[in-house]
Amino acid sequence: MIFEHFSVEMQSLLDDFSCSNINIEQLCEGYKAIGTEGHNIMAYKDLLEHARVAEVRLHGGFIPRTYARTVMREGRE
């Protein structure tokens, strides 16, 4: 399952959560520490916890916002 609120650089957080190495609160803390997107991850608590129990693989679904801004300003080169 691609989780669009997480960037690819947050994949390790999703992996740790999926393997029960961290809980939902730690996932949110890590998300806030790494990301610049500012989504309310706790709004998706039930979905995230269900995915973990059902062993659904979670994937960070987008490039980091800071990188996207750079590409928009300067181009891909």
C-alpha positions as CSV (number, residue, x, y, z in Angstrom):
1,M,0.0,0.0,0.0
2,I,1.4,3.4,-1.0
3,F,0.9,5.9,1.8
4,E,1.1,9.3,0.1
5,H,1.6,11.3,3.4
6,F,5.1,9.8,3.7
7,S,8.0,10.6,1.4
8,V,10.5,8.0,0.3
9,E,13.0,9.3,2.8
10,M,10.6,8.2,5.6
11,Q,10.5,4.6,4.5
12,S,12.6,3.4,7.5
13,L,9.9,4.9,9.8
14,L,7.2,2.9,8.0
15,D,9.3,-0.2,8.1
16,D,10.0,0.2,11.8
17,F,6.3,0.7,12.5
18,S,5.3,-2.3,10.4
19,C,7.7,-4.5,12.3
20,S,6.4,-3.2,15.6
21,N,9.8,-1.7,16.4
22,I,8.0,1.6,17.1
23,N,4.4,2.4,18.1
24,I,2.1,4.9,16.5
25,E,3.2,7.8,18.8
26,Q,6.8,7.2,17.9
27,L,5.9,7.0,14.2
28,C,4.2,10.5,14.5
29,E,7.2,11.9,16.4
30,G,9.6,10.6,13.7
31,Y,7.4,11.9,11.0
32,K,7.4,15.4,12.5
33,A,11.2,15.3,13.0
34,I,12.0,14.3,9.4
35,G,9.2,15.7,7.3
36,T,8.1,19.1,6.2
37,E,4.6,18.1,5.0
38,G,2.8,18.6,8.3
39,H,0.0,16.1,7.8
40,N,-1.9,14.8,10.9
41,I,-0.8,11.2,10.9
42,M,-2.9,10.4,14.0
43,A,-6.0,10.9,11.8
44,Y,-4.8,7.7,10.0
45,K,-4.0,5.8,13.2
46,D,-6.7,3.1,12.7
47,L,-5.7,2.6,9.1
48,L,-2.0,2.4,9.9
49,E,-2.5,0.0,12.8
50,H,-4.8,-2.2,10.7
51,A,-2.2,-2.4,8.0
52,R,0.4,-3.5,10.5
53,V,-1.8,-6.3,11.9
54,A,-2.8,-7.4,8.4
55,E,0.9,-7.4,7.4
56,V,0.3,-4.9,4.6
57,R,3.6,-3.5,3.3
58,L,3.5,0.3,3.6
59,H,5.5,2.4,1.1
60,G,6.4,6.1,1.3
61,G,4.7,7.5,-1.8
62,F,6.3,10.7,-2.9
63,I,9.5,12.6,-3.2
64,P,10.5,15.0,-0.4
65,R,8.8,18.3,-0.6
66,T,12.1,20.2,-0.4
67,Y,13.4,18.2,-3.4
68,A,10.3,18.9,-5.4
69,R,10.6,22.6,-4.7
70,T,14.2,22.6,-6.0
71,V,13.2,20.7,-9.2
72,M,10.4,23.2,-9.8
73,R,12.7,26.2,-9.4
74,E,15.8,24.8,-11.1
75,G,14.7,21.9,-13.3
76,R,15.8,18.3,-13.1
77,E,19.3,18.9,-14.3
